[in-house]
Amino acid sequence: MMDVNHNLIPFGYFQDLLEIDKLKILINQFINDCINEHGMSYTKIDKTKGEITYLGQYHDNYGNPDVIGEILYDFESYFEIKIIQEKYNAKTNFTNALSHIINLGHPINEFLEISRTILTNLELSSLIYFHEYPFVKDTISELSRYVAQYDSFGTNDYTYSNQAFSWDNEDNEYRKNSLIKLYRLVVVKYKLIECNKTDFFNAFSNGEVKNGLKWMHLTNNGETCKTSLIYFINRLQKENFIIESSGKIYNDKICYVFRNTKGVVLENIRHSKSKLENNFYQYDFIDDIINDLI
């Protein structure tokens, strides 16, 4: 069973925000921060709404500088910007955690279920504590929809296999969500690979591949283009997205993972590798995919 506390991290800001009624605390903190930054020379202050007004210089609607007038700092505007920022942080943290679990070879069903439960509870709390600020509830709802799009990735069907490729996600945080992005690029956008989600993630996570990944790029003769496939794998290795292999191990991994358009295991990988090396083929569309990952 997964460590539940680990799964609280993606939505940590919102969990802390909605733990209890913190509206007055947040407004008071906002007012104090304004005073610390702009001084005590305010002309108006409303500690209930969280509004504080100063007399100062600014540009008017016509771009004229140094106009003297009232400058309003209000909690609602500040708070909405803060919520937007934390929404994007939560999405990034969630995707990183999800990718990390996939790369460890663990099923993600439990993680998704915990995430859904957390967000359901947060949505209810937002209606209680921040009903005057509907953008809080709307943001939690958006996060729920964001999590829901990954429901179809959930699988308990994982068996370790050293014949598959291994996604190298340890060098920096960005790599932890790049495998999901690769799926979207090669399967959904470019339709370069045809397969089910389980096989795809297993293929790059040291997992058992059952049906295989069909390589859909064809030669001018209408046959599966193995040189473009090898070019694709080489680029993934060169950019350290997958752990490097060579020789027979490299060939065996391609044969284990990939199929032709009819679902038949590929053969003569060594010959295709030599052909690629001797003719200096370059596939711009594959370069575009890899560059999109970097």
MOCORQUI-V284867 format. One record per pair of residues at least 24 apart in sequence whose C-alpha atoms are under 6 Angstrom apart, sorted by the first residue. I is the first residue (numbers start at 1). J is the second residue. Records with the same first field share a line. If there is no record, write none. Layout:
I=J  J
//
This chain:
10=90  93  94
11=90
18=125
21=129
50=74  75
95=177
96=176  177
99=176  177
100=176
103=205
107=155  156
108=154
109=154
159=207  208
160=206  207  208
161=206  207  208
162=206
163=253
164=203  206  253
165=203  204  206
166=204  205  206  242  243
167=204  205  241  242
168=241  242  243
192=216
212=257  258  259
213=258  259
214=258  259  260  261
215=260
216=261
224=260
227=272  276
//
